[in-house]
Amino acid sequence: MSKISSEVLRESITSLLEASKAKPRKFMETIELQIGLKSYDPQKDKRFSGTVKLPFIPRPRMKVCVLGDVKHCEQAQSIGIDAKSIEDLKKLNKNKKLVKKLAQSYHAFLASDAVIKQIPRLLGPGLNKAGKFPTPIRESVQDMVNETKANVKFQLKKVLCLGVAIANVSQTEDEIRTNIVYAVNFLVSLLKKNWQNVRCLYIKTSMGKPFRLF
């Protein structure tokens, strides 16, 4: 984190939260980290992809759906998470429109081992195409949901700009700062030349103006 001055970081977070409070929105604003890269050629250089779990959940309202066996569906329903059984998935009848609608209804999917193996047969490639192929459930549904909400993914595509949700305006300045430090350090570790590939870093709320960190 050496390249970002802690003073600039602190001032930016304070200004960002003050601006958000001055113009309250009818929804909880997310805080996004925006990254501009340099000395990178997406055509030639290896495109990186990596996921990091942040200490504080940036998107508590993220919609997750469990595609589960009986046990996992019961666990999901007991904590108010939508769940679908194999029977529910069979009803979609591999209909592309219905699978697409399912993919668009949720930010992420979790699935039991027994179900995950059958997804290509039951749903076709729809979830995969949407970039939402389910994560296997390895622990309790509650823990997996929290982990999914805390994870952010950095993935370089064809352009040298990235944006990821790393916090929200209901969090404290310390929580926001911790998440930013975690996310930036992880991103820099993915880059070929680390900080030499970073052109600029900004943070902004969903509806607010950007504040430059680097």
C-alpha positions in Angstrom: 0.0 0.0 0.0 3.1 2.2 0.0 2.2 4.2 -3.0 -1.0 5.6 -1.6 -0.5 8.3 1.0 -2.6 7.4 4.1 -3.5 11.1 4.4 -4.9 11.2 0.9 -6.8 8.0 1.5 -8.3 9.3 4.8 -9.3 12.7 3.3 -10.8 11.0 0.2 -13.0 8.7 2.3 -14.1 11.5 4.6 -15.0 13.8 1.6 -16.8 10.9 -0.2 -19.0 10.1 2.9 -19.7 13.8 3.5 -20.8 14.2 -0.2 -23.0 11.2 0.1 -24.7 12.5 3.3 -25.2 15.9 1.7 -27.3 14.3 -1.1 -28.9 11.2 0.5 -30.3 8.7 -2.0 -33.3 6.4 -1.6 -30.9 3.4 -1.6 -27.7 2.5 0.1 -24.9 3.6 -2.2 -22.0 1.3 -2.9 -18.5 2.6 -2.9 -16.6 1.5 -6.0 -12.8 1.3 -6.6 -11.9 2.4 -10.1 -8.6 1.4 -11.5 -6.8 2.6 -14.6 -3.8 0.5 -15.8 -0.8 1.3 -18.0 2.0 -0.5 -19.8 -0.4 -3.4 -20.4 -1.5 -4.9 -23.7 -4.7 -6.9 -23.2 -4.1 -8.5 -26.7 -0.6 -9.8 -25.9 -0.2 -9.8 -22.1 -1.8 -12.5 -20.0 -5.2 -11.3 -18.8 -5.4 -11.7 -15.1 -8.3 -12.8 -13.0 -8.4 -13.1 -9.2 -10.9 -13.1 -6.3 -10.2 -11.7 -2.8 -12.3 -11.9 0.3 -12.6 -8.5 2.0 -12.8 -8.2 5.8 -16.1 -6.3 5.7 -19.0 -7.2 3.4 -19.3 -4.5 0.7 -22.7 -5.5 -0.6 -24.9 -6.8 2.1 -28.0 -6.7 -0.2 -26.4 -8.8 -2.9 -28.9 -11.4 -4.0 -27.7 -15.0 -3.8 -29.6 -18.1 -4.8 -28.9 -21.7 -3.6 -29.4 -24.5 -6.1 -29.4 -27.3 -3.6 -30.2 -30.7 -2.2 -32.8 -31.0 0.5 -30.4 -30.1 3.3 -29.0 -27.0 1.7 -32.4 -25.8 0.5 -33.7 -26.0 4.1 -30.6 -24.2 5.4 -31.1 -21.4 2.8 -34.8 -21.0 3.6 -34.1 -20.8 7.3 -31.9 -17.7 6.8 -34.2 -16.1 4.1 -32.1 -17.0 1.1 -33.9 -18.1 -2.1 -33.4 -21.8 -3.0 -34.2 -24.0 -5.9 -34.2 -27.8 -5.9 -33.4 -30.1 -8.8 -37.2 -30.4 -9.4 -37.5 -26.6 -9.7 -34.6 -26.5 -12.2 -36.2 -29.3 -14.3 -39.3 -27.1 -14.6 -37.3 -24.6 -16.6 -37.0 -27.3 -19.2 -33.7 -25.8 -20.5 -35.7 -22.9 -21.9 -33.0 -20.3 -22.8 -35.3 -17.4 -21.9 -36.2 -18.8 -18.5 -32.5 -19.7 -17.7 -31.5 -16.2 -18.7 -34.2 -14.7 -16.5 -32.9 -16.8 -13.6 -29.3 -15.6 -14.2 -30.5 -12.0 -14.3 -32.5 -12.3 -11.0 -29.4 -12.9 -8.8 -25.9 -11.6 -8.5 -24.5 -15.1 -7.6 -25.4 -18.8 -7.2 -24.3 -21.4 -4.8 -24.9 -25.2 -5.4 -24.6 -28.5 -3.7 -22.1 -31.0 -5.1 -24.9 -33.3 -6.2 -26.7 -30.5 -8.1 -23.6 -28.8 -9.6 -22.8 -31.9 -11.7 -26.2 -31.8 -13.2 -26.4 -28.1 -14.1 -25.1 -28.3 -17.7 -27.7 -31.1 -18.3 -30.6 -29.3 -16.5 -30.0 -25.7 -17.6 -27.5 -25.8 -20.5 -24.8 -23.2 -20.7 -26.9 -20.2 -19.6 -25.4 -19.5 -16.2 -21.9 -20.0 -17.5 -22.5 -17.5 -20.3 -23.7 -15.0 -17.8 -20.5 -15.5 -15.8 -22.6 -16.8 -12.9 -21.8 -20.5 -12.8 -22.5 -21.6 -9.2 -19.8 -21.9 -6.5 -19.9 -25.3 -4.7 -21.1 -25.3 -1.2 -18.2 -26.4 1.0 -19.5 -25.2 4.5 -22.8 -24.0 5.9 -25.0 -22.0 3.6 -24.8 -19.0 5.9 -21.0 -19.0 5.8 -20.9 -19.4 2.0 -23.4 -16.6 1.5 -21.3 -14.2 3.7 -18.2 -15.3 1.8 -19.9 -14.7 -1.5 -21.0 -11.2 -0.4 -17.4 -10.4 0.8 -15.7 -11.6 -2.3 -14.6 -9.2 -5.1 -13.2 -10.3 -8.4 -10.6 -8.4 -10.5 -10.7 -9.5 -14.1 -8.9 -7.8 -17.0 -10.9 -7.9 -20.2 -10.3 -5.9 -23.4 -10.0 -2.4 -21.8 -7.5 -1.1 -19.3 -10.1 0.1 -16.8 -11.6 -1.9 -13.9 -14.3 -1.2 -11.4 -15.2 -3.2 -8.3 -17.6 -2.6 -5.4 -15.4 -2.6 -2.3 -17.6 -1.0 0.4 -20.8 0.9 1.1 -21.7 4.2 2.7 -23.2 2.6 5.8 -19.7 1.4 6.9 -17.3 3.3 9.1 -14.3 5.1 7.7 -12.0 2.5 9.2 -13.9 -0.4 7.6 -13.9 1.3 4.2 -10.2 2.1 4.5 -9.4 -1.6 5.5 -11.3 -2.9 2.5 -9.6 -0.5 0.1 -6.1 -1.5 1.4 -7.0 -5.2 1.0 -8.4 -4.8 -2.5 -5.6 -2.5 -3.8 -2.8 -4.8 -2.4 -4.4 -7.8 -3.9 -4.9 -6.1 -7.3 -1.3 -4.9 -7.4 -0.1 -8.5 -6.6 -1.9 -9.7 -9.8 -0.2 -7.2 -12.0 2.9 -8.1 -14.0 5.0 -5.1 -12.9 2.9 -4.4 -9.7 2.6 -0.6 -9.1 4.3 0.2 -12.4 1.2 -1.0 -14.1 -1.1 1.3 -12.1 -2.0 4.5 -13.9 -4.6 5.8 -11.5 -7.0 4.8 -8.6 -10.3 6.5 -7.8 -13.1 5.8 -5.3 -16.7 6.9 -5.9 -20.1 6.2 -4.6 -22.9 4.9 -6.9 -24.1 8.5 -7.7 -21.2 10.6 -6.5 -18.2 12.1 -8.1 -14.8 10.3 -8.1 -12.0 11.0 -5.6 -8.5 10.3 -6.7 -6.3 8.1 -4.5 -3.3 7.7 -6.8 
